[in-house]
Amino acid sequence: MISWTAARLRRGGDDEGLTLVEVIVALLVFATIIAGSIAAVGTVLSMTADNREREVASNLAQQAIDVARDEAVTNIVDQDENVTSPVVNDVKFTVRSVVAWVTTKGIDTKCTVPATSGNGALLFRRVSVTVTWDGMRGTTKPVRADTVVSPTSKINDPTLGTVLISVQSVRGTGGVGGVTASIAPDTTVSPNTATVVPAAGQPGRTNNDGCTVATKLSPGSYTVTLSPPAGSQYRDPLQAPNPVKRSITVAAGDSSGASFTYDPAMDAQPSYASNLSGGFAIPKDLTTSFVSSYGATTITPPASDVYLSPVPSGYQVYAGLYAPAGTVSPTTGADTSCLSTDPTTWPAKPGTTLTAPGTAVVDAANPTSPAPAPVNMGGTTVTIPKGDTIIQAVTTTPANGDPGCKATQTLTITRTGNSGTGTADVKIALPYGTWGVRSGTSLANLRAVTLKDVIGGLLGTGASTNVVTIDPRLAS
């Protein structure tokens, strides 16, 4: 019995020390402690850096507030949003200052008013500063500072009113600065108590927010007109170079507004019949249609440069007048649509391929740079007496799938007549559609011509041998 017990004790002595499991557990515990320590140190360092950056941001915010107060002393009206990016201790900060008017009715607005009246008079400017910095922690909030600044002298009179004028970009990039706004009594309103605004009382140019203000106006109805900076071309989405807002009502002790969309214009450069080769004559009174999401804009006669609003949708360019279905005369109510010029309105035809309707001519990256605008047309050759100096084409009854043009188009091509007898072949380019063509020595002396060699079209037959359908559906 004693021997067996001694043997058991000797075997227990062989198992002294740590097992593998115990070693692994110990290492895991140690690793956890180390990881926690590293994370804690990292958090402390991050919070320390964050607190340091927050202190710098607070100083930058206060500096921006001080700058806004100084600006208000000299010109409170022209204060606008400002963004700077100072670098302090190798950390980039972004300081954004936003200003807005606050009225006596408590309305807070950059440069527009919510109603035509009852908005209250301008009281003071609210300045809001937000500072962020590179490497901000996800839970860190930007540093903010707010203040209000008041004009050093009264900008309002309880017996007079104010107009806030806002000019924004059609491209959604914010305000358009440097635009001149002028205000005058609306001559279409009678009676009208508005008075002429002298030069000294006219609003200044728009600031970077696209804002300017006309103050101390007599009650009445006014118009506001925009003008671009000298030597520049600007357009609104309806292609007006100097857009006008009418019937702006000014009331005593109140503020009203006029909002515009107005941009530096893009320069579209049409190339007529660029899809044809061989020297085709272009009608001197040809209309060109530029179609965008805002509708169709037409220019007559052909031009080498057409200034257009840089609308994001761009433009499709058509030779001839384009008017969508449903267009009616404002005076007679008659249908004045014209679909022939748009190739996409022609029905599909077996064995043909539709000619491209045109190219979007807006350059999204740089809308003010010259943009090529190809103007596709069809061509035909007319045989006329050598002495004829005028060729006239008039839209006629649609044929061969032509969707038609209710608004009559008349196009004229002039040439120098040849001496002697006989005939001459003349190549002419026409918009898509069905045309009756005549020639003569004057508009009072026109007769049917003989047509041949149609490029993109079909000739009439029988009594209609001077009729041609210029068809955008080319044989595939």
C-alpha positions, 0 to 999 in steps of 0.5 A: 500500500505504501509502495503504491502511494509513493508511485502515485506521488512520483507520477504527479511530480512528472506533470509539474509546470504549465500546459499548452492550453494555459500558455495560450490563454495567458498569451490571449489575456496579455494580447487583450491587455496590450490591444486595449492599452494601444486603443486607449492611447490612440483614443487619447491622442485622437481626442487630444488632436481633436481638441487642439483642432477644435480650439483652432477652429473656434479661433478661425470662426471668431475671426470670420465673425470679426471680418463680417462685422468689419464688412458690414460697416462699409457695405452690408448689402454686398455681403455674401457667402464666403469659403476659405481654406486656411492651413494651420499646423499642417491641418487644412480647415474649411471656413464657410460664412453664410449671410442672410437677411432677417426682416421685421416679420422674422423671415430669414432669407438670402435674397428671396422672399416667400410672398409678394407682400407682407414680408416685412422690412429688412432689419439686419444680417445674420452671419453663420460660420461653420468650420470643419477640418481634415481628419475630423472624427466621425462623432465630432461636430463642426465648430459653429458661430453666429452673430447679427450685424446691423447697417451703420445707417438706416436702409429702410424708411417706413414709408418706402419699400425694398426689392430683393433681386436674385440671379441664379445659374440654370446649371444649379451651381448657385448665384451669378455675380457681376450682373447689373440690375436696373429698376424702373416704374412699370409703364404697363400698369396704370395708375402707378404711384411708382417713381423714377429711380435715380442712378444713385438709387439703383441696386449695385451689381449682384454679389457672389450669391447672385444677390442685390437689393434696391432700397427706399423705393416709393410704393408702386409697381416696378420692372427689374431688368438684367444686363450682363457685364460689359463685353459679355453675352448672357442669356436666360433659359428663354434666350433673353439677353436682358430678361425683365420681370414686371409688376414687382409690387413695392409697399411701404415698410415691406420687401418684395422680390424678383428672381432670375435664372441668367448665365454666361451664354454658350457660343453655338456655331452652326454648320449648315448642310454639313452632312452634304458635300458638293456645294449646296446653296443655303436659303438666305432666310433659313430658320434654325431651331435649337430645341432644349428642355425649355422649348424651341428657340429659332433664329433667322437668317443663318448665323455663324454664332448663336448665343444660348443659355447653357441649359444642362439638357443641351440642344438639338439643332434642326434646319427650318422651323420646329414647333411641337404638336399642339402649338397654336396661333395666339391670335387665331387659335389655328394649328401652327405646329411644324414637325417635319424638321424633326427627324424623330417625328417621321414614322419608321420605314422598312429598309431605311435608317433615321438620320441623326437629329442633331448633336447636343451642343452644350459643353458640360465642362465649359459651357462658354466655349465655342460648341459645334452645331451641325445642321443636317439638311437634304439636297436636290438639284433644280434645273432652271433657266440660266437667267433666273436669279431667285429660287423659292421653296414653299412647304406644301401638302405632306407626302411619303410619311412626312409628319407635316408642317402646319406653319407655312415656311417660305425659303428663298435662294438668290443667285447671279443669273447667267447670260444667254439661253438654255438651262442651268443646274443648281444644287440647293439644300432644304430642311426635311419636309415636303416642298414645292420649288419655283424659280424666276427673275423676281418674286412676281415672276415664278414658275415651277422648276424641274427637280432631279438628283435628290439626296435624301428624298423623293420626287413628286410625279405627274402635275407635281414634278416640282414637289420634293420630299426631303426625307431624313430616312436614308436607305440602310 
